[in-house]
């Protein structure tokens, strides 16, 4: 018996205005609950935790049936150009779904072109990922095209700019899955039977046929600047793919995603990194960047322990007591090569690792670090391990409770749908934390990869008063975070490059707004100690207004710094759909989980 349907979300707008309408049509008499996602995997039940551990979905639909909760559909939205990097960065979501009885769905544009000449490899066939899942797991996953307009950006709903226009094929997919579950209940073979129903439709039949015809690369075709097929080596044996991870920063992407892809495709993959003294790209933009830099300046990269120490710092393992015990054994070593078997460590501490390390240890058979001359200096090896057994300690149903706080996503949603649209504003761009827009302001275009891409939370235009507004938002108020947003957004009034970039944006998306009056604002949820007097501590000379939402989350207010009155209403009631959040207490406390 089905007790309820759950729709976990990253962006409320996408969940409530694109996904949930299809769900509502099927379950009219069963509760459908919108639940804000959290990234802490052990807050979920034993089945969903195994997915969140590997990948955060944009939307996850689950069913609670006979006292147990089961994941059904993992949905990912992307408005990015199809490139090899973009596709493979997301492959771990497909694997997490395949291994945990959940159907993966991606909604993204097929025909979108890059505005940059160096936007990545666009020759990569987006069907490959889905074909590999079909080959490896015999699971049929799906892609739905997100149409692109004549401006080269994805087509969106008029009032819900993070949402694609409603798609008949997607709605049929949701309807077929949920009708089947409603009729038959949850059982082990549900996916196979749902797919059989879907394949009666031409769209899904053609989709299966297209991915069934995909031909994968030969070993020789796998060779690239990042990958190398090796027939034999004394350290790792015969016939394997070597994949180079270029950096610790950005969670080791895109190579981390490539590793999950090739580790699924091939029986043997060896991952590696190269550490060199005169190029900091491999440790740039990470928490321990300064420490690694200081260490290299003082000690250089000479002995194997130098490479091992920098790996411990760069990977985040410096904060793991168990791994520090391993590292301490080699601190005094003067060897040129350090080899370590980490099988016991992985059996006991795998769940404590960050996602980059999890990927290395799951999808490759060994990992090594080489120096600038290509000599191996550190080798980490491991045998088969079971680091996921602790998931069985988690409960059957994810604990949820009433909404107790507002985050940036909800502050942005409230501003758009409770304030700006009712006040007559036209929304030109909306960037939620979990759903960044592709309507981006390009500062100093033509400067290549260093070009600044500015994702303003809300860009809107008030036609009757010829006013353009830029607004940045935060969750709970803090002086430091709000001042940082004010300082940055003020550049659109003071900096030549920013002003020119905004005008280019206006010409592209709303010609009538060019040369309109610019107003800038910030939005936030009131902290326990917030008062209007608190604002006097901020630098407000360029700010025109701020939106603040009452502590009880029931009222919104606008405070203006000047005389310009661009809002018909300056206060009102917060209107949100019923939202739940993951329970404040984990069913299994973190200290007992490990």
RATA-V549751 format. One record per residue. N is the residue number from 1. SS is DSSP state (H for helix, E for strand, L for the rest). PSI is psi in radians with two decimals (* if undefined). Layout:
n: {N	N}
ss: {SS	SS}
psi: {PSI	PSI}
//
This chain:
n: {1	2	3	4	5	6	7	8	9	10	11	12	13	14	15	16	17	18	19	20	21	22	23	24	25	26	27	28	29	30	31	32	33	34	35	36	37	38	39	40	41	42	43	44	45	46	47	48	49	50	51	52	53	54	55	56	57	58	59	60	61	62	63	64	65	66	67	68	69	70	71	72	73	74	75	76	77	78	79	80	81	82	83	84	85	86	87	88	89	90	91	92	93	94	95	96	97	98	99	100	101	102	103	104	105	106	107	108	109	110	111	112	113	114	115	116	117	118	119	120	121	122	123	124	125	126	127	128	129	130	131	132	133	134	135	136	137	138	139	140	141	142	143	144	145	146	147	148	149	150	151	152	153	154	155	156	157	158	159	160	161	162	163	164	165	166	167	168	169	170	171	172	173	174	175	176	177	178	179	180	181	182	183	184	185	186	187	188	189	190	191	192	193	194	195	196	197	198	199	200	201	202	203	204	205	206	207	208	209	210	211	212	213	214	215	216	217	218	219	220	221	222	223	224	225	226	227	228	229	230	231	232	233	234	235	236	237	238	239	240	241	242	243	244	245	246	247	248	249	250	251	252	253	254	255	256	257	258	259	260	261	262	263	264	265	266	267	268	269	270	271	272	273	274	275	276	277	278	279	280	281	282	283	284	285	286	287	288	289	290	291	292	293	294	295	296	297	298	299	300	301	302	303	304	305	306	307	308	309	310	311	312	313	314	315	316	317	318	319	320	321	322	323	324	325	326	327	328	329	330	331	332	333	334	335	336	337	338	339	340	341	342	343	344	345	346	347	348	349	350	351	352	353	354	355	356	357	358	359	360	361	362	363	364	365	366	367	368	369	370	371	372	373	374	375	376	377	378	379	380	381	382	383	384	385	386	387	388	389	390	391	392	393	394	395	396	397	398	399	400	401	402	403	404	405	406	407	408	409	410	411	412	413	414	415	416	417	418	419	420	421	422	423	424	425	426	427	428	429	430	431	432	433	434	435	436	437	438	439	440	441	442	443	444	445	446	447	448	449	450	451	452	453	454	455	456	457	458	459	460	461	462	463	464	465	466	467	468	469	470	471	472	473	474	475	476	477	478	479	480	481	482	483	484	485	486	487	488	489	490	491	492	493	494	495	496	497	498	499	500	501	502	503	504	505	506	507	508	509	510	511	512	513	514	515	516	517	518	519	520	521	522	523	524	525	526	527	528	529	530	531	532	533	534	535	536	537	538	539	540	541	542	543	544	545	546	547	548	549	550	551	552	553	554	555	556	557	558	559	560	561	562	563	564	565	566	567	568	569	570	571	572	573	574	575	576	577	578	579	580	581	582	583	584	585	586	587	588	589	590	591	592	593	594}
ss: {L	E	E	E	E	E	E	E	E	L	L	H	H	H	H	H	H	H	H	H	H	H	H	H	H	H	L	L	L	L	E	E	E	E	E	E	L	L	L	L	H	H	H	L	L	H	H	H	H	H	H	H	L	L	L	L	L	L	E	E	E	E	E	E	E	L	L	E	E	E	E	E	E	E	E	E	E	E	L	L	L	L	L	H	H	H	H	H	H	L	H	H	H	H	H	H	H	H	L	L	L	L	E	E	E	E	E	E	L	L	L	L	L	L	L	L	L	L	L	L	L	L	L	L	L	L	H	H	H	H	H	H	H	H	H	H	H	L	L	L	L	E	E	E	E	L	L	E	L	L	L	L	L	E	L	E	L	L	L	L	L	L	L	E	L	L	L	H	H	H	H	H	H	H	H	H	H	H	H	H	H	H	H	H	L	L	L	L	L	H	H	H	H	H	H	H	H	H	L	L	L	H	H	H	H	H	H	H	H	H	H	H	L	L	L	L	L	L	L	H	H	H	L	L	L	L	E	E	E	E	E	E	E	L	L	L	E	E	E	E	E	E	E	E	L	L	L	L	L	H	H	H	L	L	H	H	H	H	H	H	H	H	H	H	H	L	L	L	E	E	E	E	E	E	L	L	L	L	L	H	H	H	L	L	L	L	L	L	H	H	H	H	H	H	H	H	H	H	H	L	L	L	L	H	H	H	H	H	H	H	H	H	H	H	H	L	H	H	H	L	H	H	H	H	H	H	H	H	L	L	L	L	L	L	L	L	L	E	E	E	E	L	H	H	H	H	H	H	H	H	H	H	L	L	H	H	H	H	H	H	H	H	H	L	L	E	E	E	E	E	L	L	L	L	L	E	E	E	E	E	E	L	L	L	L	L	L	L	H	H	H	H	H	L	L	L	L	L	L	E	E	E	L	L	L	L	L	H	H	H	H	H	H	H	H	H	H	H	H	H	L	L	L	L	L	E	E	E	E	E	L	E	L	L	E	L	L	L	L	L	E	E	E	L	L	L	L	H	H	H	L	E	E	E	L	L	L	E	E	E	E	E	H	H	H	L	E	E	E	E	E	E	E	E	E	E	L	L	H	H	H	H	H	H	H	H	H	H	H	L	H	H	H	H	L	H	H	H	H	H	H	H	H	H	H	H	H	H	H	L	H	H	H	L	L	L	E	E	E	E	E	E	E	E	E	L	L	L	L	L	L	H	H	H	H	H	H	L	L	L	L	L	L	L	E	E	E	E	E	L	L	L	L	L	E	E	E	E	E	E	L	L	L	L	L	L	L	L	L	L	E	E	E	L	L	L	L	L	E	E	E	E	L	L	L	L	L	L	L	H	H	H	H	L}
psi: {2.32	2.18	-0.72	2.80	2.41	2.39	1.68	2.46	2.71	-0.75	2.05	-0.70	-0.79	-0.72	-0.81	-0.50	-0.09	-0.81	-0.89	-0.61	-0.62	-0.61	-0.71	-0.58	-0.44	-0.75	1.55	-0.41	0.12	2.37	2.34	2.02	2.20	2.21	2.21	2.23	2.60	2.67	-0.13	1.89	-0.57	0.09	-0.14	2.98	3.00	-0.47	-0.79	-0.56	-0.63	-0.42	-0.88	-0.55	-0.63	-0.63	2.37	2.06	2.86	-0.72	2.42	2.15	2.27	2.87	2.41	2.02	2.24	0.74	0.19	2.60	2.33	2.33	2.47	-0.92	2.20	2.10	2.33	2.27	2.47	2.30	0.25	2.77	2.47	1.98	2.86	-0.77	-0.88	-0.74	-0.79	-0.44	-0.42	0.09	-0.48	-0.44	-0.64	-0.74	-0.77	-0.69	-0.80	-0.66	-0.08	0.57	0.84	2.44	2.24	2.37	2.35	2.39	1.96	2.82	2.38	-0.61	0.00	2.39	2.58	2.43	-0.06	2.55	-0.17	0.75	0.09	3.03	1.89	-0.01	-0.17	2.29	2.07	-0.28	-0.37	-0.78	-0.78	-0.64	-0.66	-0.70	-0.70	-0.73	-0.77	-0.76	-0.09	0.70	2.34	1.90	2.93	2.61	2.39	2.30	2.40	1.94	2.62	2.45	-3.07	-0.13	-0.06	0.21	2.82	2.54	2.33	2.91	2.62	-0.77	-0.22	1.50	-0.11	-0.08	2.35	2.81	2.63	2.40	2.14	-0.71	-0.71	-0.79	-0.65	-0.71	-0.89	-0.78	-0.77	-0.78	-0.89	-0.60	-0.68	-0.80	-0.69	-0.68	-0.77	-0.28	3.13	2.32	2.94	-0.67	0.34	-0.64	-0.74	-0.73	-0.61	-0.77	-0.67	-0.65	-0.75	-0.63	-0.05	-0.26	2.44	-0.71	-0.84	-0.56	-0.79	-0.63	-0.82	-0.73	-0.69	-0.71	-0.38	-0.38	-0.06	2.32	2.24	2.80	2.56	2.93	-0.72	-0.58	-0.21	-0.28	2.30	-2.98	-0.32	-0.44	2.58	2.19	2.24	2.22	-0.57	2.44	2.67	-0.51	-0.65	0.03	-2.59	2.65	1.44	2.82	2.29	2.24	2.22	2.18	2.10	-0.39	2.71	-0.57	2.81	0.70	0.49	0.21	2.66	-0.14	-0.53	-0.76	-0.67	-0.63	-0.71	-0.61	-0.94	-0.53	-0.43	-0.63	-0.69	2.65	-0.34	2.11	2.34	2.21	2.67	2.86	2.70	2.17	2.17	2.64	-0.64	0.24	2.04	0.18	-0.54	-0.30	0.22	2.56	0.66	2.92	-0.66	0.43	-0.83	-0.67	-0.73	-0.75	-0.78	-0.71	-0.78	-0.70	-0.63	-0.72	-0.36	-3.09	1.58	-1.06	2.86	-0.57	-0.51	-0.75	-0.72	-0.76	-0.77	-0.59	-0.77	-0.74	-0.83	-0.57	-0.26	-0.03	-0.18	-0.41	0.06	1.96	-0.69	-0.70	-0.54	-0.53	-0.67	-0.85	-0.68	-0.45	-0.33	0.05	-0.65	0.13	2.49	0.29	2.73	-0.29	2.30	2.22	2.30	2.30	2.04	0.35	-0.85	-0.71	-0.77	-0.61	-0.59	-0.41	0.24	-0.70	-0.29	-0.16	2.71	2.97	-0.54	-0.80	-0.67	-0.76	-0.75	-0.84	-0.41	-0.70	-0.01	2.84	-0.34	2.84	2.40	2.81	2.29	2.81	-3.03	-0.35	0.05	0.19	2.37	2.26	-0.51	2.32	2.15	2.17	2.79	2.67	-3.12	2.37	2.82	1.56	0.04	0.16	-0.43	-0.26	-0.48	-0.23	-0.24	2.86	3.13	-0.48	2.36	2.26	2.24	2.82	-3.12	2.62	2.23	-0.03	2.81	2.30	-3.09	-0.63	-0.81	-0.62	-0.72	-0.76	-0.82	-0.75	-0.78	-0.89	-0.36	-0.39	-1.09	-0.94	-0.82	-0.41	0.12	0.15	2.54	2.19	2.11	-0.58	2.48	2.15	1.85	2.71	-0.65	0.16	1.28	2.44	2.80	0.07	1.46	2.60	2.16	1.88	2.28	1.05	2.62	0.04	0.26	-2.57	-0.35	-0.07	2.39	2.17	2.01	2.04	1.63	2.40	-0.81	2.22	2.18	2.89	2.31	1.72	-0.73	-0.29	0.09	0.95	2.29	2.35	2.46	2.25	2.32	2.57	2.73	2.98	-1.96	2.46	2.32	2.44	-0.80	-0.79	-0.67	-0.70	-0.66	-0.74	-0.71	-0.78	-0.75	-0.82	-0.38	-0.35	-0.39	-0.17	-0.38	-0.41	2.25	-0.81	-0.70	-0.72	-0.71	-0.67	-0.70	-0.72	-0.69	-0.75	-0.81	-0.72	-0.57	-0.69	-0.29	1.51	-0.60	-0.35	-0.18	2.36	0.24	2.92	2.33	2.23	2.39	2.55	2.98	2.72	2.61	2.91	2.31	2.33	2.91	-0.55	0.11	2.33	2.88	-0.50	-0.48	-0.58	-0.41	-0.34	-0.19	2.74	1.86	0.19	-0.49	-0.23	2.40	-0.51	2.83	2.59	2.19	2.43	2.32	2.72	-0.58	0.06	0.41	-0.42	2.54	2.61	2.62	2.24	2.16	2.44	-0.33	-2.78	-0.25	2.12	1.67	-0.06	2.25	-0.67	2.33	0.02	2.76	-3.07	2.39	2.22	1.94	2.65	2.88	2.12	2.44	2.88	2.76	2.36	2.48	-0.47	2.26	2.56	-0.45	1.88	2.55	-0.62	-0.50	-0.41	-0.72	*}
//
